[in-house]
Amino acid sequence: MSKPIERPVPPVPDAALELMLDGAIAGFALKVEPDWRAEALVNLRTIADAALLVRSIDLGDEFDPAPVYRP
């Protein structure tokens, strides 16, 4: 059975998500509307929260990855 990991994974701060988004916008030289930036930040927050949930569960060694089908 899965159990929580002993050291909790800290949540990603909003400032870090903003830096990541601004870096991606600058790195790809994108022109982004202010409303789009706000929506992108909401999406990044949702992804970060989902990742936090997944990382907070210790799956242990009894679970193996699914086999890969190769025709």
N, CA, C and O atoms as a Tripos MOL2 file, in Angstrom:
@<TRIPOS>MOLECULE
protein
  284   283    71     0     0
PROTEIN
NO_CHARGES

@<TRIPOS>ATOM
      1 N           0.8330   -1.1780    0.0000 N.3       1 MET1
      2 CA          0.0000    0.0000    0.0000 C.3       1 MET1
      3 C           0.8760    1.2390    0.0000 C.2       1 MET1
      4 O           1.9430    1.2370    0.6150 O.2       1 MET1
      5 N           0.4580    2.2770   -0.6630 N.am      2 SER2
      6 CA          1.2150    3.5150   -0.7350 C.3       2 SER2
      7 C           1.1670    4.2520    0.5900 C.2       2 SER2
      8 O           0.1630    4.2250    1.3030 O.2       2 SER2
      9 N           2.2480    4.8980    0.8970 N.am      3 LYS3
     10 CA          2.2970    5.7080    2.1110 C.3       3 LYS3
     11 C           2.9180    7.0530    1.7580 C.2       3 LYS3
     12 O           3.6930    7.1360    0.8050 O.2       3 LYS3
     13 N           2.5990    8.1040    2.4980 N.am      4 PRO4
     14 CA          3.1920    9.4060    2.2090 C.3       4 PRO4
     15 C           4.7000    9.3560    2.4100 C.2       4 PRO4
     16 O           5.1900    8.6370    3.2820 O.2       4 PRO4
     17 N           5.4360   10.1180    1.6070 N.am      5 ILE5
     18 CA          6.8810   10.1530    1.7760 C.3       5 ILE5
     19 C           7.2000   10.8700    3.0780 C.2       5 ILE5
     20 O           6.4200   11.6980    3.5500 O.2       5 ILE5
     21 N           8.3500   10.5480    3.6540 N.am      6 GLU6
     22 CA          8.6940   11.1000    4.9580 C.3       6 GLU6
     23 C           8.9800   12.5960    4.8900 C.2       6 GLU6
     24 O           8.6030   13.3340    5.8000 O.2       6 GLU6
     25 N           9.6260   13.0470    3.8490 N.am      7 ARG7
     26 CA          9.9230   14.4700    3.7150 C.3       7 ARG7
     27 C           8.9610   15.0520    2.6930 C.2       7 ARG7
     28 O           9.0610   14.7250    1.5110 O.2       7 ARG7
     29 N           8.0340   15.9020    3.1110 N.am      8 PRO8
     30 CA          7.0540   16.4230    2.1570 C.3       8 PRO8
     31 C           7.7120   17.2790    1.0810 C.2       8 PRO8
     32 O           8.7060   17.9620    1.3230 O.2       8 PRO8
     33 N           7.1410   17.2220   -0.0880 N.am      9 VAL9
     34 CA          7.6260   18.0230   -1.2110 C.3       9 VAL9
     35 C           7.0270   19.4160   -1.0730 C.2       9 VAL9
     36 O           5.8090   19.5570   -0.9670 O.2       9 VAL9
     37 N           7.8760   20.4570   -1.0740 N.am     10 PRO10
     38 CA          7.3260   21.8080   -0.9100 C.3      10 PRO10
     39 C           6.5700   22.2560   -2.1600 C.2      10 PRO10
     40 O           6.9410   21.8860   -3.2740 O.2      10 PRO10
     41 N           5.5220   23.0420   -1.9840 N.am     11 PRO11
     42 CA          4.8000   23.5620   -3.1510 C.3      11 PRO11
     43 C           5.6520   24.5740   -3.9050 C.2      11 PRO11
     44 O           6.5350   25.2090   -3.3280 O.2      11 PRO11
     45 N           5.3850   24.7180   -5.1810 N.am     12 VAL12
     46 CA          6.1170   25.6780   -6.0110 C.3      12 VAL12
     47 C           5.5500   27.0700   -5.7470 C.2      12 VAL12
     48 O           4.3420   27.2720   -5.8700 O.2      12 VAL12
     49 N           6.4070   28.0400   -5.3830 N.am     13 PRO13
     50 CA          5.9050   29.3920   -5.1370 C.3      13 PRO13
     51 C           5.4260   30.0540   -6.4330 C.2      13 PRO13
     52 O           5.9400   29.7710   -7.5160 O.2      13 PRO13
     53 N           4.4410   30.9320   -6.3040 N.am     14 ASP14
     54 CA          3.9210   31.6490   -7.4720 C.3      14 ASP14
     55 C           5.0180   32.4410   -8.1740 C.2      14 ASP14
     56 O           5.0270   32.5390   -9.4010 O.2      14 ASP14
     57 N           5.9470   33.0060   -7.3960 N.am     15 ALA15
     58 CA          7.0340   33.7940   -7.9920 C.3      15 ALA15
     59 C           7.8950   32.9290   -8.9130 C.2      15 ALA15
     60 O           8.3540   33.4000   -9.9540 O.2      15 ALA15
     61 N           8.1150   31.6690   -8.5370 N.am     16 ALA16
     62 CA          8.9080   30.7690   -9.3800 C.3      16 ALA16
     63 C           8.1800   30.4550  -10.6800 C.2      16 ALA16
     64 O           8.8030   30.3670  -11.7390 O.2      16 ALA16
     65 N           6.8640   30.2850  -10.6020 N.am     17 LEU17
     66 CA          6.0900   30.0290  -11.8190 C.3      17 LEU17
     67 C           6.1150   31.2440  -12.7420 C.2      17 LEU17
     68 O           6.2070   31.0980  -13.9610 O.2      17 LEU17
     69 N           6.0340   32.4420  -12.1640 N.am     18 GLU18
     70 CA          6.0930   33.6590  -12.9730 C.3      18 GLU18
     71 C           7.4440   33.7910  -13.6600 C.2      18 GLU18
     72 O           7.5100   34.1610  -14.8320 O.2      18 GLU18
     73 N           8.5270   33.4900  -12.9380 N.am     19 LEU19
     74 CA          9.8650   33.5370  -13.5440 C.3      19 LEU19
     75 C           9.9920   32.5270  -14.6790 C.2      19 LEU19
     76 O          10.5620   32.8320  -15.7270 O.2      19 LEU19
     77 N           9.4630   31.3290  -14.4680 N.am     20 MET20
     78 CA          9.5290   30.3050  -15.5060 C.3      20 MET20
     79 C           8.7540   30.7360  -16.7450 C.2      20 MET20
     80 O           9.2330   30.5810  -17.8680 O.2      20 MET20
     81 N           7.5590   31.2770  -16.5390 N.am     21 LEU21
     82 CA          6.7420   31.7220  -17.6630 C.3      21 LEU21
     83 C           7.4040   32.8830  -18.3930 C.2      21 LEU21
     84 O           7.4690   32.8880  -19.6220 O.2      21 LEU21
     85 N           7.8940   33.8670  -17.6450 N.am     22 ASP22
     86 CA          8.5460   35.0150  -18.2790 C.3      22 ASP22
     87 C           9.8030   34.6000  -19.0350 C.2      22 ASP22
     88 O          10.1000   35.1460  -20.0970 O.2      22 ASP22
     89 N          10.5390   33.6370  -18.4930 N.am     23 GLY23
     90 CA         11.7190   33.1330  -19.1870 C.3      23 GLY23
     91 C          11.3670   32.4300  -20.4860 C.2      23 GLY23
     92 O          12.0590   32.5910  -21.4910 O.2      23 GLY23
     93 N          10.2910   31.6500  -20.4690 N.am     24 ALA24
     94 CA          9.8550   30.9650  -21.6910 C.3      24 ALA24
     95 C           9.3680   31.9690  -22.7290 C.2      24 ALA24
     96 O           9.6550   31.8270  -23.9180 O.2      24 ALA24
     97 N           8.6350   32.9820  -22.2830 N.am     25 ILE25
     98 CA          8.1450   34.0110  -23.2080 C.3      25 ILE25
     99 C           9.3180   34.7370  -23.8490 C.2      25 ILE25
    100 O           9.3330   34.9530  -25.0610 O.2      25 ILE25
    101 N          10.3010   35.1150  -23.0370 N.am     26 ALA26
    102 CA         11.4730   35.8190  -23.5680 C.3      26 ALA26
    103 C          12.3240   34.8940  -24.4330 C.2      26 ALA26
    104 O          12.8120   35.3020  -25.4870 O.2      26 ALA26
    105 N          12.5010   33.6560  -23.9910 N.am     27 GLY27
    106 CA         13.3360   32.7130  -24.7240 C.3      27 GLY27
    107 C          12.8200   32.3950  -26.1130 C.2      27 GLY27
    108 O          13.6030   32.1690  -27.0360 O.2      27 GLY27
    109 N          11.5160   32.3770  -26.2650 N.am     28 PHE28
    110 CA         10.9150   32.0970  -27.5640 C.3      28 PHE28
    111 C          10.4670   33.3570  -28.2840 C.2      28 PHE28
    112 O           9.8490   33.2850  -29.3470 O.2      28 PHE28
    113 N          10.7800   34.5230  -27.7030 N.am     29 ALA29
    114 CA         10.4390   35.8260  -28.2910 C.3      29 ALA29
    115 C           8.9590   35.8970  -28.6630 C.2      29 ALA29
    116 O           8.6030   36.2930  -29.7730 O.2      29 ALA29
    117 N           8.1090   35.5070  -27.7200 N.am     30 LEU30
    118 CA          6.6720   35.5070  -27.9580 C.3      30 LEU30
    119 C           6.0650   36.8510  -27.5830 C.2      30 LEU30
    120 O           6.5160   37.5140  -26.6480 O.2      30 LEU30
    121 N           5.0490   37.2370  -28.3170 N.am     31 LYS31
    122 CA          4.2660   38.4120  -27.9510 C.3      31 LYS31
    123 C           3.0010   37.8890  -27.2910 C.2      31 LYS31
    124 O           2.1660   37.2590  -27.9400 O.2      31 LYS31
    125 N           2.8680   38.1520  -26.0060 N.am     32 VAL32
    126 CA          1.7830   37.5710  -25.2260 C.3      32 VAL32
    127 C           0.8990   38.6860  -24.6740 C.2      32 VAL32
    128 O           1.3780   39.6390  -24.0580 O.2      32 VAL32
    129 N          -0.3920   38.5430  -24.9090 N.am     33 GLU33
    130 CA         -1.3630   39.4800  -24.3450 C.3      33 GLU33
    131 C          -1.3990   39.3000  -22.8200 C.2      33 GLU33
    132 O          -1.2010   38.1900  -22.3260 O.2      33 GLU33
    133 N          -1.6500   40.3800  -22.0760 N.am     34 PRO34
    134 CA         -1.7010   40.2620  -20.6120 C.3      34 PRO34
    135 C          -2.7150   39.2160  -20.1200 C.2      34 PRO34
    136 O          -2.4480   38.4980  -19.1580 O.2      34 PRO34
    137 N          -3.8680   39.1350  -20.7780 N.am     35 ASP35
    138 CA         -4.8630   38.1290  -20.3780 C.3      35 ASP35
    139 C          -4.3420   36.7130  -20.5990 C.2      35 ASP35
    140 O          -4.6250   35.8130  -19.8080 O.2      35 ASP35
    141 N          -3.5870   36.5170  -21.6690 N.am     36 TRP36
    142 CA         -3.0380   35.1870  -21.9550 C.3      36 TRP36
    143 C          -2.0200   34.7960  -20.8890 C.2      36 TRP36
    144 O          -1.9660   33.6430  -20.4600 O.2      36 TRP36
    145 N          -1.2090   35.7740  -20.4650 N.am     37 ARG37
    146 CA         -0.1980   35.4970  -19.4460 C.3      37 ARG37
    147 C          -0.8770   35.0340  -18.1540 C.2      37 ARG37
    148 O          -0.4390   34.0750  -17.5190 O.2      37 ARG37
    149 N          -1.9480   35.7260  -17.7790 N.am     38 ALA38
    150 CA         -2.6710   35.3540  -16.5600 C.3      38 ALA38
    151 C          -3.2430   33.9400  -16.6760 C.2      38 ALA38
    152 O          -3.1850   33.1670  -15.7200 O.2      38 ALA38
    153 N          -3.7860   33.6030  -17.8310 N.am     39 GLU39
    154 CA         -4.3320   32.2550  -18.0330 C.3      39 GLU39
    155 C          -3.2230   31.2080  -18.0350 C.2      39 GLU39
    156 O          -3.4040   30.1070  -17.5150 O.2      39 GLU39
    157 N          -2.0790   31.5480  -18.6170 N.am     40 ALA40
    158 CA         -0.9500   30.6180  -18.6210 C.3      40 ALA40
    159 C          -0.4610   30.3640  -17.1970 C.2      40 ALA40
    160 O          -0.0850   29.2410  -16.8600 O.2      40 ALA40
    161 N          -0.4640   31.4020  -16.3600 N.am     41 LEU41
    162 CA         -0.0650   31.2220  -14.9620 C.3      41 LEU41
    163 C          -1.0350   30.3010  -14.2210 C.2      41 LEU41
    164 O          -0.6150   29.4870  -13.3990 O.2      41 LEU41
    165 N          -2.3120   30.4280  -14.5050 N.am     42 VAL42
    166 CA         -3.2970   29.5300  -13.8860 C.3      42 VAL42
    167 C          -3.0240   28.0880  -14.3190 C.2      42 VAL42
    168 O          -3.0900   27.1730  -13.4990 O.2      42 VAL42
    169 N          -2.7200   27.8830  -15.5940 N.am     43 ASN43
    170 CA         -2.4190   26.5320  -16.0860 C.3      43 ASN43
    171 C          -1.1540   25.9810  -15.4390 C.2      43 ASN43
    172 O          -1.1140   24.8120  -15.0540 O.2      43 ASN43
    173 N          -0.1150   26.8170  -15.3150 N.am     44 LEU44
    174 CA          1.1200   26.3660  -14.6670 C.3      44 LEU44
    175 C           0.8650   26.0030  -13.2070 C.2      44 LEU44
    176 O           1.4120   25.0170  -12.7130 O.2      44 LEU44
    177 N           0.0440   26.7840  -12.5140 N.am     45 ARG45
    178 CA         -0.2770   26.4880  -11.1170 C.3      45 ARG45
    179 C          -0.9960   25.1440  -11.0210 C.2      45 ARG45
    180 O          -0.7150   24.3570  -10.1170 O.2      45 ARG45
    181 N          -1.9160   24.8750  -11.9360 N.am     46 THR46
    182 CA         -2.6470   23.6060  -11.9350 C.3      46 THR46
    183 C          -1.6970   22.4340  -12.1600 C.2      46 THR46
    184 O          -1.7980   21.4080  -11.4870 O.2      46 THR46
    185 N          -0.7770   22.5900  -13.1050 N.am     47 ILE47
    186 CA          0.2000   21.5320  -13.3870 C.3      47 ILE47
    187 C           1.1150   21.3110  -12.1880 C.2      47 ILE47
    188 O           1.3910   20.1690  -11.8190 O.2      47 ILE47
    189 N           1.5880   22.4010  -11.5770 N.am     48 ALA48
    190 CA          2.4750   22.2880  -10.4160 C.3      48 ALA48
    191 C           1.7620   21.6120   -9.2460 C.2      48 ALA48
    192 O           2.3590   20.7960   -8.5430 O.2      48 ALA48
    193 N           0.4920   21.9480   -9.0350 N.am     49 ASP49
    194 CA         -0.2660   21.3170   -7.9510 C.3      49 ASP49
    195 C          -0.4890   19.8320   -8.2200 C.2      49 ASP49
    196 O          -0.4250   19.0210   -7.2960 O.2      49 ASP49
    197 N          -0.7470   19.4690   -9.4700 N.am     50 ALA50
    198 CA         -0.9190   18.0550   -9.8200 C.3      50 ALA50
    199 C           0.3940   17.3000   -9.6240 C.2      50 ALA50
    200 O           0.3970   16.1740   -9.1260 O.2      50 ALA50
    201 N           1.5030   17.9160  -10.0140 N.am     51 ALA51
    202 CA          2.8100   17.2820   -9.8280 C.3      51 ALA51
    203 C           3.1140   17.0980   -8.3450 C.2      51 ALA51
    204 O           3.6780   16.0800   -7.9440 O.2      51 ALA51
    205 N           2.7440   18.0750   -7.5410 N.am     52 LEU52
    206 CA          2.9440   17.9710   -6.0970 C.3      52 LEU52
    207 C           2.1710   16.7830   -5.5280 C.2      52 LEU52
    208 O           2.6870   16.0450   -4.6890 O.2      52 LEU52
    209 N           0.9500   16.6040   -5.9810 N.am     53 LEU53
    210 CA          0.1370   15.4800   -5.5260 C.3      53 LEU53
    211 C           0.7810   14.1460   -5.9100 C.2      53 LEU53
    212 O           0.8680   13.2380   -5.0830 O.2      53 LEU53
    213 N           1.2290   14.0290   -7.1480 N.am     54 VAL54
    214 CA          1.8430   12.7800   -7.6140 C.3      54 VAL54
    215 C           3.1370   12.5030   -6.8530 C.2      54 VAL54
    216 O           3.3950   11.3690   -6.4500 O.2      54 VAL54
    217 N           3.9470   13.5390   -6.6600 N.am     55 ARG55
    218 CA          5.2290   13.3470   -5.9790 C.3      55 ARG55
    219 C           5.0690   13.0780   -4.4910 C.2      55 ARG55
    220 O           6.0000   12.5810   -3.8560 O.2      55 ARG55
    221 N           3.9200   13.3900   -3.9250 N.am     56 SER56
    222 CA          3.7300   13.2040   -2.4890 C.3      56 SER56
    223 C           3.3850   11.7620   -2.1230 C.2      56 SER56
    224 O           3.3050   11.4310   -0.9400 O.2      56 SER56
    225 N           3.1820   10.9080   -3.1100 N.am     57 ILE57
    226 CA          2.8150    9.5130   -2.8570 C.3      57 ILE57
    227 C           3.9970    8.6090   -3.1900 C.2      57 ILE57
    228 O           4.5410    8.6560   -4.2940 O.2      57 ILE57
    229 N           4.3820    7.7920   -2.2240 N.am     58 ASP58
    230 CA          5.4570    6.8320   -2.4450 C.3      58 ASP58
    231 C           4.8490    5.5740   -3.0490 C.2      58 ASP58
    232 O           4.1060    4.8540   -2.3830 O.2      58 ASP58
    233 N           5.1660    5.3130   -4.3040 N.am     59 LEU59
    234 CA          4.6060    4.1420   -4.9720 C.3      59 LEU59
    235 C           5.3220    2.8540   -4.5910 C.2      59 LEU59
    236 O           4.7900    1.7640   -4.8030 O.2      59 LEU59
    237 N           6.4970    2.9650   -4.0430 N.am     60 GLY60
    238 CA          7.2240    1.7800   -3.6280 C.3      60 GLY60
    239 C           7.7620    0.9990   -4.8140 C.2      60 GLY60
    240 O           7.6480    1.4260   -5.9630 O.2      60 GLY60
    241 N           8.3460   -0.1460   -4.5160 N.am     61 ASP61
    242 CA          8.9510   -0.9710   -5.5600 C.3      61 ASP61
    243 C           8.0170   -2.0540   -6.0840 C.2      61 ASP61
    244 O           8.3380   -2.7190   -7.0690 O.2      61 ASP61
    245 N           6.8680   -2.2400   -5.4400 N.am     62 GLU62
    246 CA          5.9890   -3.3220   -5.8810 C.3      62 GLU62
    247 C           5.2490   -3.0030   -7.1730 C.2      62 GLU62
    248 O           4.6440   -3.8910   -7.7730 O.2      62 GLU62
    249 N           5.2890   -1.7480   -7.6060 N.am     63 PHE63
    250 CA          4.6220   -1.3640   -8.8500 C.3      63 PHE63
    251 C           5.6460   -1.3020   -9.9760 C.2      63 PHE63
    252 O           6.6770   -0.6420   -9.8500 O.2      63 PHE63
    253 N           5.3610   -1.9840  -11.0610 N.am     64 ASP64
    254 CA          6.2430   -1.9740  -12.2170 C.3      64 ASP64
    255 C           5.5950   -1.1720  -13.3290 C.2      64 ASP64
    256 O           4.3690   -1.1180  -13.4240 O.2      64 ASP64
    257 N           6.4120   -0.5450  -14.1740 N.am     65 PRO65
    258 CA          5.8200    0.1630  -15.3100 C.3      65 PRO65
    259 C           5.1320   -0.8180  -16.2530 C.2      65 PRO65
    260 O           5.4890   -1.9940  -16.3210 O.2      65 PRO65
    261 N           4.1680   -0.3230  -16.9570 N.am     66 ALA66
    262 CA          3.4510   -1.1660  -17.9130 C.3      66 ALA66
    263 C           4.3930   -1.5850  -19.0360 C.2      66 ALA66
    264 O           5.2750   -0.8190  -19.4240 O.2      66 ALA66
    265 N           4.2120   -2.7950  -19.5600 N.am     67 PRO67
    266 CA          5.0580   -3.2150  -20.6710 C.3      67 PRO67
    267 C           4.7850   -2.3640  -21.9100 C.2      67 PRO67
    268 O           3.6910   -1.8330  -22.0980 O.2      67 PRO67
    269 N           5.7960   -2.2570  -22.7280 N.am     68 VAL68
    270 CA          5.6820   -1.4800  -23.9650 C.3      68 VAL68
    271 C           5.3650   -2.4330  -25.1060 C.2      68 VAL68
    272 O           6.0620   -3.4270  -25.3090 O.2      68 VAL68
    273 N           4.3210   -2.1260  -25.8420 N.am     69 TYR69
    274 CA          3.9530   -2.9530  -26.9900 C.3      69 TYR69
    275 C           4.8370   -2.5750  -28.1680 C.2      69 TYR69
    276 O           4.9120   -1.4060  -28.5470 O.2      69 TYR69
    277 N           5.4890   -3.5430  -28.7320 N.am     70 ARG70
    278 CA          6.3160   -3.3290  -29.9250 C.3      70 ARG70
    279 C           5.8560   -4.3100  -30.9920 C.2      70 ARG70
    280 O           6.0160   -5.5210  -30.8400 O.2      70 ARG70
    281 N           5.2850   -3.7870  -32.0740 N.am     71 PRO71
    282 CA          4.7750   -4.6840  -33.1220 C.3      71 PRO71
    283 C           5.8900   -5.4300  -33.8320 C.2      71 PRO71
    284 O           5.6250   -6.2210  -34.7370 O.2      71 PRO71
@<TRIPOS>BOND
     1     1     2 1
     2     2     3 1
     3     3     4 2
     4     3     5 am
     5     5     6 1
     6     6     7 1
     7     7     8 2
     8     7     9 am
     9     9    10 1
    10    10    11 1
    11    11    12 2
    12    11    13 am
    13    13    14 1
    14    14    15 1
    15    15    16 2
    16    15    17 am
    17    17    18 1
    18    18    19 1
    19    19    20 2
    20    19    21 am
    21    21    22 1
    22    22    23 1
    23    23    24 2
    24    23    25 am
    25    25    26 1
    26    26    27 1
    27    27    28 2
    28    27    29 am
    29    29    30 1
    30    30    31 1
    31    31    32 2
    32    31    33 am
    33    33    34 1
    34    34    35 1
    35    35    36 2
    36    35    37 am
    37    37    38 1
    38    38    39 1
    39    39    40 2
    40    39    41 am
    41    41    42 1
    42    42    43 1
    43    43    44 2
    44    43    45 am
    45    45    46 1
    46    46    47 1
    47    47    48 2
    48    47    49 am
    49    49    50 1
    50    50    51 1
    51    51    52 2
    52    51    53 am
    53    53    54 1
    54    54    55 1
    55    55    56 2
    56    55    57 am
    57    57    58 1
    58    58    59 1
    59    59    60 2
    60    59    61 am
    61    61    62 1
    62    62    63 1
    63    63    64 2
    64    63    65 am
    65    65    66 1
    66    66    67 1
    67    67    68 2
    68    67    69 am
    69    69    70 1
    70    70    71 1
    71    71    72 2
    72    71    73 am
    73    73    74 1
    74    74    75 1
    75    75    76 2
    76    75    77 am
    77    77    78 1
    78    78    79 1
    79    79    80 2
    80    79    81 am
    81    81    82 1
    82    82    83 1
    83    83    84 2
    84    83    85 am
    85    85    86 1
    86    86    87 1
    87    87    88 2
    88    87    89 am
    89    89    90 1
    90    90    91 1
    91    91    92 2
    92    91    93 am
    93    93    94 1
    94    94    95 1
    95    95    96 2
    96    95    97 am
    97    97    98 1
    98    98    99 1
    99    99   100 2
   100    99   101 am
   101   101   102 1
   102   102   103 1
   103   103   104 2
   104   103   105 am
   105   105   106 1
   106   106   107 1
   107   107   108 2
   108   107   109 am
   109   109   110 1
   110   110   111 1
   111   111   112 2
   112   111   113 am
   113   113   114 1
   114   114   115 1
   115   115   116 2
   116   115   117 am
   117   117   118 1
   118   118   119 1
   119   119   120 2
   120   119   121 am
   121   121   122 1
   122   122   123 1
   123   123   124 2
   124   123   125 am
   125   125   126 1
   126   126   127 1
   127   127   128 2
   128   127   129 am
   129   129   130 1
   130   130   131 1
   131   131   132 2
   132   131   133 am
   133   133   134 1
   134   134   135 1
   135   135   136 2
   136   135   137 am
   137   137   138 1
   138   138   139 1
   139   139   140 2
   140   139   141 am
   141   141   142 1
   142   142   143 1
   143   143   144 2
   144   143   145 am
   145   145   146 1
   146   146   147 1
   147   147   148 2
   148   147   149 am
   149   149   150 1
   150   150   151 1
   151   151   152 2
   152   151   153 am
   153   153   154 1
   154   154   155 1
   155   155   156 2
   156   155   157 am
   157   157   158 1
   158   158   159 1
   159   159   160 2
   160   159   161 am
   161   161   162 1
   162   162   163 1
   163   163   164 2
   164   163   165 am
   165   165   166 1
   166   166   167 1
   167   167   168 2
   168   167   169 am
   169   169   170 1
   170   170   171 1
   171   171   172 2
   172   171   173 am
   173   173   174 1
   174   174   175 1
   175   175   176 2
   176   175   177 am
   177   177   178 1
   178   178   179 1
   179   179   180 2
   180   179   181 am
   181   181   182 1
   182   182   183 1
   183   183   184 2
   184   183   185 am
   185   185   186 1
   186   186   187 1
   187   187   188 2
   188   187   189 am
   189   189   190 1
   190   190   191 1
   191   191   192 2
   192   191   193 am
   193   193   194 1
   194   194   195 1
   195   195   196 2
   196   195   197 am
   197   197   198 1
   198   198   199 1
   199   199   200 2
   200   199   201 am
   201   201   202 1
   202   202   203 1
   203   203   204 2
   204   203   205 am
   205   205   206 1
   206   206   207 1
   207   207   208 2
   208   207   209 am
   209   209   210 1
   210   210   211 1
   211   211   212 2
   212   211   213 am
   213   213   214 1
   214   214   215 1
   215   215   216 2
   216   215   217 am
   217   217   218 1
   218   218   219 1
   219   219   220 2
   220   219   221 am
   221   221   222 1
   222   222   223 1
   223   223   224 2
   224   223   225 am
   225   225   226 1
   226   226   227 1
   227   227   228 2
   228   227   229 am
   229   229   230 1
   230   230   231 1
   231   231   232 2
   232   231   233 am
   233   233   234 1
   234   234   235 1
   235   235   236 2
   236   235   237 am
   237   237   238 1
   238   238   239 1
   239   239   240 2
   240   239   241 am
   241   241   242 1
   242   242   243 1
   243   243   244 2
   244   243   245 am
   245   245   246 1
   246   246   247 1
   247   247   248 2
   248   247   249 am
   249   249   250 1
   250   250   251 1
   251   251   252 2
   252   251   253 am
   253   253   254 1
   254   254   255 1
   255   255   256 2
   256   255   257 am
   257   257   258 1
   258   258   259 1
   259   259   260 2
   260   259   261 am
   261   261   262 1
   262   262   263 1
   263   263   264 2
   264   263   265 am
   265   265   266 1
   266   266   267 1
   267   267   268 2
   268   267   269 am
   269   269   270 1
   270   270   271 1
   271   271   272 2
   272   271   273 am
   273   273   274 1
   274   274   275 1
   275   275   276 2
   276   275   277 am
   277   277   278 1
   278   278   279 1
   279   279   280 2
   280   279   281 am
   281   281   282 1
   282   282   283 1
   283   283   284 2
@<TRIPOS>SUBSTRUCTURE
     1 MET1         2 RESIDUE 1 A MET
     2 SER2         6 RESIDUE 1 A SER
     3 LYS3        10 RESIDUE 1 A LYS
     4 PRO4        14 RESIDUE 1 A PRO
     5 ILE5        18 RESIDUE 1 A ILE
     6 GLU6        22 RESIDUE 1 A GLU
     7 ARG7        26 RESIDUE 1 A ARG
     8 PRO8        30 RESIDUE 1 A PRO
     9 VAL9        34 RESIDUE 1 A VAL
    10 PRO10       38 RESIDUE 1 A PRO
    11 PRO11       42 RESIDUE 1 A PRO
    12 VAL12       46 RESIDUE 1 A VAL
    13 PRO13       50 RESIDUE 1 A PRO
    14 ASP14       54 RESIDUE 1 A ASP
    15 ALA15       58 RESIDUE 1 A ALA
    16 ALA16       62 RESIDUE 1 A ALA
    17 LEU17       66 RESIDUE 1 A LEU
    18 GLU18       70 RESIDUE 1 A GLU
    19 LEU19       74 RESIDUE 1 A LEU
    20 MET20       78 RESIDUE 1 A MET
    21 LEU21       82 RESIDUE 1 A LEU
    22 ASP22       86 RESIDUE 1 A ASP
    23 GLY23       90 RESIDUE 1 A GLY
    24 ALA24       94 RESIDUE 1 A ALA
    25 ILE25       98 RESIDUE 1 A ILE
    26 ALA26      102 RESIDUE 1 A ALA
    27 GLY27      106 RESIDUE 1 A GLY
    28 PHE28      110 RESIDUE 1 A PHE
    29 ALA29      114 RESIDUE 1 A ALA
    30 LEU30      118 RESIDUE 1 A LEU
    31 LYS31      122 RESIDUE 1 A LYS
    32 VAL32      126 RESIDUE 1 A VAL
    33 GLU33      130 RESIDUE 1 A GLU
    34 PRO34      134 RESIDUE 1 A PRO
    35 ASP35      138 RESIDUE 1 A ASP
    36 TRP36      142 RESIDUE 1 A TRP
    37 ARG37      146 RESIDUE 1 A ARG
    38 ALA38      150 RESIDUE 1 A ALA
    39 GLU39      154 RESIDUE 1 A GLU
    40 ALA40      158 RESIDUE 1 A ALA
    41 LEU41      162 RESIDUE 1 A LEU
    42 VAL42      166 RESIDUE 1 A VAL
    43 ASN43      170 RESIDUE 1 A ASN
    44 LEU44      174 RESIDUE 1 A LEU
    45 ARG45      178 RESIDUE 1 A ARG
    46 THR46      182 RESIDUE 1 A THR
    47 ILE47      186 RESIDUE 1 A ILE
    48 ALA48      190 RESIDUE 1 A ALA
    49 ASP49      194 RESIDUE 1 A ASP
    50 ALA50      198 RESIDUE 1 A ALA
    51 ALA51      202 RESIDUE 1 A ALA
    52 LEU52      206 RESIDUE 1 A LEU
    53 LEU53      210 RESIDUE 1 A LEU
    54 VAL54      214 RESIDUE 1 A VAL
    55 ARG55      218 RESIDUE 1 A ARG
    56 SER56      222 RESIDUE 1 A SER
    57 ILE57      226 RESIDUE 1 A ILE
    58 ASP58      230 RESIDUE 1 A ASP
    59 LEU59      234 RESIDUE 1 A LEU
    60 GLY60      238 RESIDUE 1 A GLY
    61 ASP61      242 RESIDUE 1 A ASP
    62 GLU62      246 RESIDUE 1 A GLU
    63 PHE63      250 RESIDUE 1 A PHE
    64 ASP64      254 RESIDUE 1 A ASP
    65 PRO65      258 RESIDUE 1 A PRO
    66 ALA66      262 RESIDUE 1 A ALA
    67 PRO67      266 RESIDUE 1 A PRO
    68 VAL68      270 RESIDUE 1 A VAL
    69 TYR69      274 RESIDUE 1 A TYR
    70 ARG70      278 RESIDUE 1 A ARG
    71 PRO71      282 RESIDUE 1 A PRO
